Amino acid sequence: MRRFSLVTDEVHRPMRERQVGALRVAIATQDVKQLNAHFGSAKRFVIYDMTREEWELVEVIEFDDVSDESGKHHSERDDRITPKIKALKGCHLLFCLAIGGPSAAKLVSAKIHPIKVRHTQSIQEVLVRTQLMLRTCPPPWLRKVLAEAGVQKPSFEDED
């Protein structure tokens, strides 16, 4: 596993602390341009801090050892999921094309909410749509994530 991040000082931490009031969002990708990967076969995850007003790239996590989307491990000891979950620690949402039930359960246990997206789309599209949900009336599952993340709840009632 490799981590790539923007370093603004001489001290480099494994993952920068989350911006106050932001959700930490991970997106499964093969090319750092699109959401185009299944969780287990994702070579990279791009991590963003997101608020209702903006988003900021935190880092890119890269994996060499990924599954082939067959659903089978090479051996019983071949665990490619746990290292990914550990690397994503601190994220609140994970967007991917597909994820198996056991992997999703492990993510939920780690307080990361997996979100399956039906089709490949640009990372920017994912961020814009997520931000739109934050700005308008978030669905109940997102409200729960916001509460668990300690994000201050704005009023979602229509203003006249």
C-alpha positions as CSV (number, residue, x, y, z in Angstrom):
1,M,0.0,0.0,0.0
2,R,1.2,3.5,-0.8
3,R,-0.3,6.9,0.3
4,F,-0.1,10.0,-1.7
5,S,-1.0,13.3,-0.2
6,L,-0.4,17.0,-0.5
7,V,2.3,17.9,2.1
8,T,2.3,21.5,3.2
9,D,4.9,21.1,5.9
10,E,7.9,18.9,6.8
11,V,5.8,16.7,9.1
12,H,3.9,14.0,7.3
13,R,1.2,12.1,9.1
14,P,-0.4,8.9,7.8
15,M,-3.7,10.8,7.1
16,R,-4.3,14.4,7.7
17,E,-6.9,15.3,10.4
18,R,-10.4,15.8,9.2
19,Q,-11.5,19.4,8.6
20,V,-13.9,20.5,11.3
21,G,-17.5,20.1,10.1
22,A,-16.5,17.9,7.1
23,L,-17.4,14.4,6.0
24,R,-14.5,12.3,4.9
25,V,-15.5,10.6,1.6
26,A,-13.6,7.8,-0.1
27,I,-14.1,6.9,-3.8
28,A,-12.9,3.6,-5.3
29,T,-11.0,4.1,-8.5
30,Q,-8.6,2.6,-10.9
31,D,-7.4,5.8,-12.6
32,V,-8.0,8.6,-10.0
33,K,-10.4,10.2,-12.5
34,Q,-13.6,8.2,-12.2
35,L,-15.5,6.1,-9.7
36,N,-14.9,2.9,-11.7
37,A,-13.9,0.1,-9.3
38,H,-15.4,-2.6,-7.1
39,F,-14.3,-2.3,-3.5
40,G,-12.1,-5.4,-3.5
41,S,-10.5,-4.8,-6.9
42,A,-9.9,-1.0,-6.4
43,K,-6.3,-0.2,-7.0
44,R,-6.8,3.3,-5.5
45,F,-9.1,5.2,-3.2
46,V,-9.2,9.0,-3.4
47,I,-10.1,10.6,-0.1
48,Y,-11.8,14.0,0.2
49,D,-13.0,16.2,3.1
50,M,-16.4,17.6,2.1
51,T,-18.7,20.3,3.5
52,R,-21.9,21.8,2.1
53,E,-19.7,24.5,0.4
54,E,-16.5,22.8,-0.7
55,W,-14.4,19.7,-1.0
56,E,-10.7,19.2,-0.6
57,L,-8.5,16.3,-1.7
58,V,-6.9,14.7,1.4
59,E,-4.9,11.9,-0.2
60,V,-4.9,8.9,-2.6
61,I,-4.3,5.4,-1.2
62,E,-2.9,2.9,-3.7
63,F,-2.9,-0.9,-3.4
64,D,-0.8,-3.3,-5.5
65,D,-2.5,-6.5,-4.3
66,V,-6.2,-6.4,-5.3
67,S,-8.8,-9.0,-6.1
68,D,-9.7,-10.0,-9.7
69,E,-13.5,-9.5,-9.0
70,S,-14.1,-13.3,-9.1
71,G,-15.1,-13.3,-5.4
72,K,-12.5,-15.9,-4.6
73,H,-9.4,-15.5,-2.5
74,H,-6.2,-17.3,-3.6
75,S,-6.0,-18.9,-0.2
76,E,-7.8,-18.8,3.1
77,R,-5.1,-16.5,4.5
78,D,-5.4,-14.1,1.5
79,D,-7.1,-11.2,3.1
80,R,-7.1,-8.1,0.9
81,I,-10.1,-6.5,2.6
82,T,-8.8,-5.8,6.1
83,P,-5.9,-3.7,4.9
84,K,-8.2,-1.6,2.8
85,I,-10.6,-1.0,5.7
86,K,-7.7,-0.1,8.0
87,A,-6.4,2.4,5.4
88,L,-9.8,4.0,5.1
89,K,-10.2,4.4,8.9
90,G,-11.7,7.9,9.6
91,C,-13.7,8.0,6.4
92,H,-17.5,8.3,6.7
93,L,-18.7,7.3,3.2
94,L,-17.2,5.0,0.6
95,F,-18.5,5.1,-3.0
96,C,-17.8,2.0,-5.2
97,L,-19.4,0.1,-8.1
98,A,-19.9,-3.0,-6.1
99,I,-19.1,-4.6,-2.7
100,G,-19.7,-8.0,-1.3
101,G,-21.8,-8.5,1.8
102,P,-19.0,-9.5,4.2
103,S,-16.9,-6.6,3.1
104,A,-19.8,-4.2,3.5
105,A,-20.4,-5.6,7.0
106,K,-16.8,-5.0,7.9
107,L,-17.0,-1.4,6.6
108,V,-20.1,-0.7,8.6
109,S,-18.4,-2.1,11.7
110,A,-15.6,0.4,11.1
111,K,-18.2,3.2,10.9
112,I,-17.8,3.6,7.1
113,H,-21.0,3.7,5.2
114,P,-20.6,1.9,1.8
115,I,-22.6,3.3,-1.2
116,K,-22.9,1.3,-4.4
117,V,-23.1,3.4,-7.6
118,R,-24.6,1.6,-10.6
119,H,-22.5,3.1,-13.3
120,T,-19.0,4.5,-13.8
121,Q,-19.0,8.3,-13.3
122,S,-16.4,11.0,-12.8
123,I,-15.2,11.7,-9.3
124,Q,-16.4,15.3,-9.7
125,E,-19.9,14.0,-10.5
126,V,-19.9,12.0,-7.3
127,L,-18.7,14.9,-5.2
128,V,-21.2,17.3,-6.7
129,R,-24.1,14.9,-6.1
130,T,-23.0,14.2,-2.6
131,Q,-22.7,18.0,-1.9
132,L,-26.2,18.5,-3.3
133,M,-27.5,16.0,-0.8
134,L,-25.8,17.8,2.0
135,R,-27.2,21.2,0.9
136,T,-30.8,20.0,0.4
137,C,-32.6,17.4,2.5
138,P,-30.2,14.5,3.3
139,P,-31.8,11.1,3.3
140,P,-32.1,9.4,6.8
141,W,-29.0,7.3,6.3
142,L,-26.9,10.4,5.5
143,R,-28.4,12.2,8.5
144,K,-27.2,9.3,10.7
145,V,-23.7,9.5,9.2
146,L,-23.6,13.3,9.7
147,A,-24.6,12.8,13.4
148,E,-22.0,10.1,13.9
149,A,-19.4,12.3,12.3
150,G,-20.2,15.1,14.6
151,V,-21.1,17.4,11.7
152,Q,-23.2,20.4,12.8
153,K,-26.7,19.9,11.6
154,P,-27.9,22.9,9.5
155,S,-31.6,23.5,9.2
156,F,-33.0,21.6,6.2
157,E,-36.4,23.1,6.4
158,D,-37.5,25.2,3.4
159,E,-36.9,28.9,4.0
160,D,-39.6,31.3,2.8
